[in-house]
Amino acid sequence: MKNRYIFTVLSVLLCYISTACQSQSDYVYSVKGETEEVTSTPRENEPPRREKEKRWKEGYAYVTKVIDGDTFWVDNGKESFKVRFIGIDAPETRNSRWKQKGYFATESKEYVQSKTEHQWVRLEFDVQAMDRYKRRLAYIYLEDGTFLNASLVERGYAVVDTYPPNVKHVEQFIDLQKQARNAKQGLWGKVPK
């Protein structure tokens, strides 16, 4: 009985330690990316800091780099930070320790790049401001009013992936995903062998 108790305690402790280590390495990986972005030099025709600050007060941020179909970097004139799209999950663009590169990842990233990179977007926040990796969580709107999160699901570039308390548009995303799946849009189409 005593050996069983010790084994159980050690197992729980080992699970706790491995989870804590993974969370810490996820955080370090995220911070490493943040450092690289913040120290990069601005593009030649990038708006000046003063304009970025002005537009931020109007609700807009300037997209500096697209990571994948659901994450990008923005600059508001005072700081650069990573933004994760709320309510959706796009395929991974590369293999990592935790996830494999996903089908339709390149197409998803290219779609987001074509719509946002080196352009202005409006960020709308929900209940939770950041995730555990210190990324800001937002719904993304293009200057023409297009709701990018919804557009990605509707075109099959991403799937619904909501986490309470950020569920403001979950019903809309679920409906759009059903339509995309029925129409075999994007990643719902035929998977190559």
N, C-alpha and C positions, 0 to 999 in steps of 0.2 A: 504494500500500500504506500509506504514512504517513498519507494523508488518511482512509483507511478506519479506521485505528487511532484517530485523533483523533475521528472521528465516533462510533465505538463508545464510547470513554471518555466523551465529552460526553453521549451518550444515557443511559448508565448513571448518570452524575452527575445529570442532569436527573430521571430516574426517582427516584433516592434523595431528592433535594431535594423533589420534589412529594409523595412519600410522607411524608417527615418533616413537611412543612407541614400535610398533611391530618391526621396523627396529632396534631400540636400543636393544630390548630383543634378537633379532636374533644375533646381534653382541656380546652381553654378552655371549650368549649360545656358540657361536663359540670360543670366547676367553677363556671361561672356559675349553673347550676341549683342547685348545692349552696349557694352563697351566698344565693340567694333563699330557699331553704327554711330555712336555719339562722336567718336574721334575721326570719322570720315570727313573728307572735305566736301563742301557744297558743289553742286553742278554749276557749270558756267552760267546758264540762264535760269537758275533757281531764284525765286523771289527773295528780296532782302528780308532780313529779320523783322524790320519795322512793319512790312506788309503782312508777314505771317502773324505777328502779334495783333494787328488790326483785324485780320480775318478771323482769328481765334475768338475775339470778342464778339464777332458776328456769328459764331458757331461753326466755323470751318477750320480744317487743318490741312496742311500740305503733305501729300504722301511722297515719301522719299525713296522707299524700297518695298517691293512686294516679296514676302517670304514664300507664301504658297496661297492656295485658294481661299484661306480663311484668316490670314494673318499678314499685317504689313506694319511698316514704320511710318510715323507721321512726325512733323515738326510744327510746333505752334509758335515759334519765334523765341521762346524761353527755354524749351526743352524738346528733346526727341524722345519718343517712347513707342513701344510696340503695342499694337491694337489687335485683339482677337475678336472676330465677328461672333456675336451672340446668336445662339440657337441653331447653328449649322456646323457641319464638319466636312471639310473638303479632304480628298485623298492626300496622303503625305507625298511630298516630292522627292524624298530620299529615304533610304533605310537609316534607322537609328537603333539604339539599344532597345527601345520600347515599341517601335512600330516599323512596319515594312512599307516600302514605296507602294503606293496604291494605283490601281487602274484609273486612268483618266486624270491623273494628278497634273501632268504637264498642261493639258488643255484647260484645266481649272485655273491654274496659276496664270497662264497666258491671258485668259479672259479677264481676270482681276487686274493684271498689268495693263491691258489695253484700256480699261475703264478708269483706273485710278493712279497709276504711277506717274509722278511729277504733275499731279493735278490736285485740285481742291476737292475735299469731301466734307460732308457734315456728319459729325458723330452724335448719336443719340444714345444716352446711357439708360440703364435699367436700374434695378434695385442694388445689385452688387457691382461695385466699381472695378474691382480687379480680381484676377484669378490667383491661384497659389504660385504661379510663375511670375507674378508682378506685371502681367500684361493688362492693359486697360480693356474692358469688355464693352463693346458698342454695337449698335445697329448702324449701318453705313448707308448714307444717302449721297448720290452724285449731285452735281450742281444742277442737272436738269430735272431733279426730283426722283430719279430712279432709286428704288429701295434695293440696294445691291444684295443684301442677305437673301431676300425673297427671290430676286432674279437668279441667283446661283442655284437655289433649290429648283425653281421652275424650269431651268434649262438643263438640269441634271449634272451640274458641276459640283454639287454638294448634297449631303443628306441632312435631315433634321437631327439635331443633337442638342436637346435643351436640358438645362440644369436649374431647378428652382434655386433661388427665387426669380431668376431672369426668364420669365415665361410670357412676356407681354404679347408676342406674335406667334406663339406656338401653334394655334389653330390654323392660322394662315399658312404657316410653313408645312403643316401636315397635309392640308388640302393641295398645296402646290406640289408636294412630293408625290401624292397619289396621281396627279395629272401627269407628271413627268414620267413616272413608272409606267402608267398605262400607255403613254405615247412613245415609250422606249427612248426617251431623251437622254443624251449624254451617257453617264455611267450606267444608266438603266438599259442601254442598248446592248447589242451583242458583244460579249466579251471575247477578244481574240484568244486563240489557243496558243 
